[in-house]
Amino acid sequence: MMSFMGVSFCFLVACSVVLAESSDPVKNSQNTNDEYVAVINSGTGTAGQAAEVATNESKQSTEAPTKAINIAIPETGAEAVRLQIFLDQKHFGPGFIDGKVGMFTQLAIENYNTSLGRDITDRRVIAESIREVPELYASAIIPSFVGDFVDPSLPQEKPLQAEKTFMPYRSVAEFMAERYHTSEDLLIELNGMEAVWRAKPRDVLRVPNIEPFKIEQLTRGRSHKSDENLSARHVVIDTTIRQVYIYQLVLPEVEGGQSAPEKENAQAASQVIKVKAAKPEMVASFPITPGQIQFIPKEWRYDKLLLETGVRGSEYLTIPPGPNNPVGVIWNGLTKSGIGIHGTNHPRTIGRTRSSGCIRLSNWDAAKLPELVRPGAVVMVK
């Protein structure tokens, strides 16, 4: 096991977030609230608002019984979609939403249960998903600024990509699939092939009722400072089962129900106070594609020799940033030289192939990391 101290979040020029072709799409998209509207099946409002309302309602409702509910985990279909949406919004990533409960959805269920102190086979998650995700799908208007992030002529060849200034999506379908944490296949199933592949600005598509990944709100070059709470968290990367786990340490309690600092202040300094070690509590998990450590580059660039042999070559290409950059929209660098946690240009391959470098997550999961951990956090790779 290797332990890498100190997570550093930085957006590198070659692998940061989004860039415009001749202007800044973020500046051109100030009225994003006007551009993005979703109509929920049972009413109106954004998909994110629906999730927020459902969450608020669940907080007001009575707690689920402590005894596990004996309900079978759905394997496919609508209830599988509901379960995946629920887990995704709780920061226990099931992979892309496809309505098929595979290994990553099963792991997300187990991790969610672990975070609540339950047995990993506990099935209350099914009832909770029904309560918090009352509507499976929303009708989303394709933003009018989508053209700033789509270029059907984007080349596949690396030398030609290096001549570009931005690596956007290749289609509106790809843009909308990643925006709603899903695949083009599910969008086609919900809307029909013609509606998806001929989609254009201001068209309406049926999508999973989930908080969208808004790439237009990412800012190139933004870095994240340390945080007293988030920097104290621990990250464990398990390359065997292809998961990244995020833990926070819960302060122990001593006799009288007080935390250790409170008890210490309440008693004389000469007294000995017996406390237990801080307890790790899981707060999030996501599927990953691990890289081969010996092949990980020191800085991101397309070096064919390095990726194939682990030996740095004298010739390389700098691929511009954007969602179709091989490292996605964000780079989270570690103090272990050359190691980073980043996004991807192929979210459907997460956990199913081996990366040529580092630790890959879907762009929507990778973009959540600064909300969960900050510089100073301990990262262990095993």
C-alpha positions as CSV (number, residue, x, y, z in Angstrom):
1,M,0.0,0.0,0.0
2,M,1.3,3.5,-0.9
3,S,0.3,6.5,1.1
4,F,0.4,9.9,-0.6
5,M,0.1,12.8,1.8
6,G,-1.6,16.0,0.7
7,V,-4.2,16.3,-2.0
8,S,-3.7,19.4,-4.2
9,F,-6.6,20.6,-6.4
10,C,-5.4,22.4,-9.4
11,F,-6.6,23.0,-13.0
12,L,-3.7,22.6,-15.4
13,V,-3.7,24.4,-18.7
14,A,-3.6,21.2,-20.7
15,C,-6.2,19.4,-18.6
16,S,-8.3,21.9,-16.7
17,V,-11.9,22.8,-17.3
18,V,-13.6,24.4,-20.3
19,L,-12.4,27.0,-22.8
20,A,-14.3,28.8,-25.6
21,E,-13.1,28.9,-29.2
22,S,-13.0,32.6,-29.6
23,S,-14.8,33.9,-26.5
24,D,-15.7,32.6,-23.0
25,P,-18.9,30.5,-23.0
26,V,-19.4,31.2,-19.3
27,K,-19.6,35.0,-20.1
28,N,-22.0,34.2,-23.0
29,S,-24.2,32.1,-20.7
30,Q,-24.9,34.4,-17.7
31,N,-28.6,33.7,-17.9
32,T,-28.2,29.9,-17.4
33,N,-31.3,29.8,-15.3
34,D,-33.3,31.2,-18.2
35,E,-31.7,28.8,-20.7
36,Y,-32.2,25.6,-18.6
37,V,-35.7,24.6,-17.7
38,A,-37.0,21.2,-16.9
39,V,-40.6,20.2,-16.6
40,I,-41.2,17.4,-14.1
41,N,-43.9,14.9,-15.0
42,S,-46.1,15.8,-12.1
43,G,-45.6,19.6,-12.3
44,T,-43.0,22.2,-13.3
45,G,-39.6,23.1,-12.0
46,T,-36.0,22.1,-12.5
47,A,-34.8,18.5,-12.1
48,G,-32.5,19.8,-9.3
49,Q,-35.5,21.5,-7.6
50,A,-37.4,18.2,-7.7
51,A,-34.6,16.4,-6.0
52,E,-34.3,19.2,-3.4
53,V,-38.0,19.1,-2.7
54,A,-38.0,15.3,-2.4
55,T,-35.0,15.5,0.0
56,N,-36.7,18.1,2.2
57,E,-39.8,16.0,2.3
58,S,-37.9,13.0,3.4
59,K,-36.2,14.9,6.2
60,Q,-39.6,15.9,7.5
61,S,-41.0,12.3,7.3
62,T,-40.5,9.8,10.0
63,E,-37.4,7.7,10.0
64,A,-37.4,4.3,8.3
65,P,-37.8,1.3,10.6
66,T,-34.5,0.0,12.0
67,K,-35.2,-3.5,10.7
68,A,-34.1,-4.1,7.1
69,I,-36.9,-4.3,4.6
70,N,-37.0,-7.6,2.7
71,I,-37.5,-6.3,-0.8
72,A,-35.5,-7.5,-3.8
73,I,-33.0,-5.1,-5.4
74,P,-34.3,-4.4,-8.9
75,E,-32.1,-5.6,-11.7
76,T,-33.4,-3.5,-14.6
77,G,-36.1,-1.1,-15.5
78,A,-37.7,2.0,-14.0
79,E,-37.0,1.1,-10.4
80,A,-33.3,0.5,-11.2
81,V,-33.2,4.0,-12.7
82,R,-34.8,5.4,-9.5
83,L,-32.2,3.6,-7.3
84,Q,-29.3,4.8,-9.4
85,I,-30.6,8.4,-9.3
86,F,-31.0,8.2,-5.6
87,L,-27.5,6.8,-5.0
88,D,-25.9,9.3,-7.4
89,Q,-27.4,12.3,-5.6
90,K,-26.2,10.9,-2.2
91,H,-22.6,10.9,-3.5
92,F,-22.4,7.1,-3.9
93,G,-21.9,6.8,-7.6
94,P,-23.4,3.9,-9.4
95,G,-21.6,4.8,-12.7
96,F,-23.7,6.2,-15.5
97,I,-27.5,5.9,-15.2
98,D,-28.7,3.1,-17.5
99,G,-31.4,1.2,-15.5
100,K,-29.2,-1.8,-15.1
101,V,-28.1,-2.8,-11.6
102,G,-24.6,-4.1,-12.1
103,M,-21.5,-4.3,-9.9
104,F,-21.1,-0.5,-9.4
105,T,-24.7,0.0,-8.4
106,Q,-24.4,-2.9,-6.0
107,L,-21.2,-1.4,-4.5
108,A,-22.9,2.0,-4.2
109,I,-25.7,0.3,-2.2
110,E,-23.2,-1.3,0.1
111,N,-21.3,1.9,0.5
112,Y,-24.4,3.9,1.2
113,N,-25.4,1.4,3.9
114,T,-22.0,1.5,5.4
115,S,-22.1,5.3,5.6
116,L,-25.3,4.9,7.8
117,G,-23.9,2.1,10.0
118,R,-26.1,-0.5,8.4
119,D,-25.4,-4.0,7.3
120,I,-24.3,-3.9,3.6
121,T,-27.2,-6.1,2.6
122,D,-29.8,-3.7,4.2
123,R,-32.6,-3.0,1.6
124,R,-34.2,0.1,3.1
125,V,-32.5,2.0,0.3
126,I,-35.3,0.9,-2.0
127,A,-38.0,2.5,0.1
128,E,-35.8,5.6,0.6
129,S,-35.3,5.9,-3.2
130,I,-39.0,5.7,-3.8
131,R,-39.7,8.4,-1.2
132,E,-36.9,10.8,-2.3
133,V,-37.2,10.3,-6.1
134,P,-40.9,10.4,-6.8
135,E,-40.4,11.2,-10.5
136,L,-37.9,9.3,-12.6
137,Y,-37.7,11.6,-15.5
138,A,-37.8,15.3,-16.4
139,S,-38.2,17.2,-19.7
140,A,-35.1,19.3,-20.2
141,I,-34.8,22.1,-22.7
142,I,-31.4,22.0,-24.5
143,P,-29.6,25.2,-23.6
144,S,-29.2,27.8,-26.4
145,F,-25.5,28.0,-25.6
146,V,-24.9,24.3,-26.3
147,G,-23.1,25.3,-29.5
148,D,-20.3,26.7,-27.5
149,F,-19.6,23.2,-26.2
150,V,-20.2,21.0,-29.3
151,D,-18.1,20.6,-32.4
152,P,-19.1,17.6,-34.7
153,S,-15.9,18.1,-36.7
154,L,-13.6,17.5,-33.7
155,P,-10.9,15.1,-35.0
156,Q,-10.0,11.8,-33.5
157,E,-6.3,12.0,-34.4
158,K,-4.1,13.4,-31.6
159,P,-1.9,15.6,-33.9
160,L,-5.0,17.3,-35.3
161,Q,-6.5,17.7,-31.8
162,A,-3.3,19.4,-30.7
163,E,-4.0,22.1,-33.2
164,K,-7.3,22.9,-31.5
165,T,-7.8,25.4,-28.6
166,F,-10.7,23.4,-27.1
167,M,-11.9,19.8,-26.9
168,P,-15.7,20.1,-26.8
169,Y,-18.4,17.4,-27.1
170,R,-18.9,15.9,-30.6
171,S,-22.7,16.1,-30.5
172,V,-25.6,17.6,-28.6
173,A,-26.5,14.0,-27.6
174,E,-23.1,13.6,-25.9
175,F,-23.5,17.0,-24.1
176,M,-27.0,16.0,-22.8
177,A,-26.0,12.5,-21.8
178,E,-23.1,13.7,-19.7
179,R,-25.2,16.6,-18.3
180,Y,-27.7,14.1,-16.9
181,H,-25.1,11.4,-15.9
182,T,-26.3,8.9,-18.5
183,S,-25.6,7.5,-21.9
184,E,-26.8,8.3,-25.4
185,D,-28.4,4.9,-25.4
186,L,-30.8,5.7,-22.5
187,L,-31.6,9.1,-24.1
188,I,-32.5,7.2,-27.3
189,E,-34.7,4.7,-25.4
190,L,-36.5,7.7,-23.8
191,N,-36.8,9.9,-26.8
192,G,-36.2,8.0,-30.0
193,M,-33.1,7.9,-32.2
194,E,-34.1,10.8,-34.4
195,A,-35.0,13.2,-31.6
196,V,-31.6,12.5,-29.9
197,W,-29.3,12.6,-32.9
198,R,-31.0,15.6,-34.5
199,A,-31.3,17.5,-31.2
200,K,-30.6,21.2,-31.4
201,P,-30.8,24.2,-29.1
202,R,-34.2,24.8,-27.4
203,D,-35.4,21.3,-28.2
204,V,-36.8,19.2,-25.3
205,L,-35.5,15.9,-24.3
206,R,-36.7,13.5,-21.6
207,V,-33.8,12.9,-19.2
208,P,-33.2,11.3,-15.8
209,N,-34.6,13.5,-13.0
210,I,-31.2,14.4,-11.5
211,E,-29.2,17.4,-10.6
212,P,-27.4,18.3,-13.9
213,F,-23.7,18.5,-14.4
214,K,-23.4,22.1,-15.6
215,I,-20.1,22.4,-17.4
216,E,-20.8,26.0,-18.2
217,Q,-20.3,26.9,-14.5
218,L,-16.8,25.5,-14.3
219,T,-14.0,28.2,-14.4
220,R,-10.7,27.5,-16.1
221,G,-7.7,27.9,-13.8
222,R,-9.7,27.9,-10.6
223,S,-7.9,26.3,-7.7
224,H,-9.3,25.2,-4.3
225,K,-7.9,26.3,-1.0
226,S,-7.6,24.1,2.1
227,D,-10.5,23.8,4.4
228,E,-10.5,22.9,8.1
229,N,-13.0,20.1,7.8
230,L,-12.6,18.9,4.2
231,S,-8.8,18.9,4.4
232,A,-9.0,16.6,7.4
233,R,-10.7,13.9,5.4
234,H,-9.1,10.7,4.1
235,V,-9.3,9.3,0.6
236,V,-8.8,5.6,-0.1
237,I,-8.4,4.4,-3.7
238,D,-9.0,0.7,-4.1
239,T,-7.6,-0.4,-7.5
240,T,-8.8,-4.0,-7.0
241,I,-12.6,-3.3,-6.9
242,R,-12.2,0.1,-8.7
243,Q,-13.6,2.4,-6.1
244,V,-12.6,5.6,-4.5
245,Y,-13.8,6.1,-0.9
246,I,-14.0,9.4,1.0
247,Y,-14.0,9.3,4.8
248,Q,-14.3,11.9,7.6
249,L,-13.1,11.3,11.1
250,V,-15.7,11.5,13.7
251,L,-14.5,12.8,17.1
252,P,-14.9,10.3,19.9
253,E,-17.1,10.7,22.9
254,V,-16.0,10.1,26.5
255,E,-17.9,9.5,29.7
256,G,-20.8,11.9,30.0
257,G,-21.5,12.1,26.3
258,Q,-19.1,15.0,25.7
259,S,-16.6,15.1,22.9
260,A,-13.0,14.9,23.9
261,P,-12.2,18.6,23.6
262,E,-15.3,19.5,25.7
263,K,-14.4,17.0,28.4
264,E,-10.8,18.3,28.4
265,N,-11.9,21.9,29.0
266,A,-14.4,20.8,31.7
267,Q,-11.8,19.0,33.8
268,A,-8.5,19.9,35.4
269,A,-5.5,19.6,33.2
270,S,-3.9,17.1,35.6
271,Q,-6.7,14.6,35.1
272,V,-6.3,11.7,32.7
273,I,-9.1,11.4,30.2
274,K,-9.5,8.1,28.3
275,V,-10.9,8.4,24.8
276,K,-11.3,6.1,21.9
277,A,-9.6,6.7,18.6
278,A,-11.5,8.9,16.0
279,K,-13.8,6.8,14.0
280,P,-13.8,7.0,10.1
281,E,-17.2,7.6,8.6
282,M,-17.7,7.1,4.8
283,V,-19.3,10.1,3.2
284,A,-18.9,9.3,-0.5
285,S,-17.7,6.7,-3.0
286,F,-17.3,6.6,-6.8
287,P,-16.3,4.0,-9.4
288,I,-12.9,4.6,-11.0
289,T,-10.6,3.4,-13.7
290,P,-7.1,2.9,-12.1
291,G,-3.9,3.5,-14.0
292,Q,-0.7,1.6,-14.1
293,I,1.4,3.5,-11.6
294,Q,4.7,3.0,-13.6
295,F,3.1,4.6,-16.7
296,I,1.7,7.7,-15.0
297,P,3.1,10.9,-16.6
298,K,4.5,13.7,-14.4
299,E,2.4,16.2,-16.2
300,W,-0.4,15.7,-18.6
301,R,0.6,15.6,-22.3
302,Y,0.2,13.1,-25.1
303,D,3.4,11.2,-25.0
304,K,2.9,8.0,-27.0
305,L,6.1,6.4,-25.8
306,L,5.5,7.2,-22.2
307,L,2.0,5.8,-22.3
308,E,3.1,2.5,-23.9
309,T,6.4,1.9,-22.0
310,G,6.6,4.3,-19.0
311,V,9.7,6.0,-20.5
312,R,9.3,9.7,-21.3
313,G,9.8,10.4,-25.0
314,S,11.3,13.4,-26.7
315,E,8.3,14.1,-28.8
316,Y,4.8,14.8,-27.4
317,L,1.6,16.7,-28.1
318,T,-0.3,19.1,-25.9
319,I,-4.0,18.4,-26.1
320,P,-6.2,21.4,-25.3
321,P,-8.7,21.3,-22.4
322,G,-12.4,20.5,-22.6
323,P,-14.7,17.6,-21.9
324,N,-13.2,15.5,-24.6
325,N,-9.6,15.9,-23.3
326,P,-8.4,12.5,-22.1
327,V,-8.2,13.8,-18.5
328,G,-11.7,15.4,-18.6
329,V,-12.6,18.7,-17.1
330,I,-10.6,18.7,-13.8
331,W,-7.2,17.6,-12.5
332,N,-6.8,16.9,-8.8
333,G,-3.1,16.5,-8.2
334,L,-1.4,14.7,-5.3
335,T,1.9,15.5,-3.8
336,K,3.2,12.2,-5.1
337,S,4.7,13.4,-8.3
338,G,2.7,12.6,-11.4
339,I,-0.3,11.1,-9.6
340,G,-3.7,12.7,-10.0
341,I,-7.5,12.0,-9.8
342,H,-9.2,13.4,-12.9
343,G,-12.2,13.1,-15.3
344,T,-12.5,11.4,-18.6
345,N,-13.7,11.7,-22.2
346,H,-15.2,8.2,-22.1
347,P,-17.5,7.9,-19.0
348,R,-19.0,4.6,-20.2
349,T,-15.6,3.0,-19.8
350,I,-15.1,3.9,-16.1
351,G,-14.2,0.7,-14.2
352,R,-14.3,-1.4,-17.4
353,T,-10.9,-0.6,-18.8
354,R,-7.4,0.2,-17.5
355,S,-6.2,3.8,-17.7
356,S,-2.9,4.7,-19.1
357,G,-2.4,7.0,-16.1
358,C,-3.7,8.1,-12.8
359,I,-7.2,7.6,-11.4
360,R,-10.1,8.3,-13.8
361,L,-13.7,9.2,-12.8
362,S,-16.6,10.4,-14.9
363,N,-16.6,14.2,-15.3
364,W,-19.7,14.6,-13.2
365,D,-18.1,12.7,-10.3
366,A,-14.6,14.2,-10.6
367,A,-16.1,17.7,-10.5
368,K,-17.7,16.9,-7.1
369,L,-14.3,16.2,-5.4
370,P,-13.6,19.8,-4.4
371,E,-16.9,19.8,-2.5
372,L,-15.8,16.7,-0.6
373,V,-12.0,16.9,0.0
374,R,-9.5,19.8,-0.1
375,P,-5.7,20.2,-0.1
376,G,-4.1,18.5,2.9
377,A,-6.3,15.4,2.9
378,V,-4.5,12.1,3.1
379,V,-4.8,9.8,0.1
380,M,-4.0,6.0,0.2
381,V,-3.8,3.9,-2.9
382,K,-4.0,0.2,-2.6
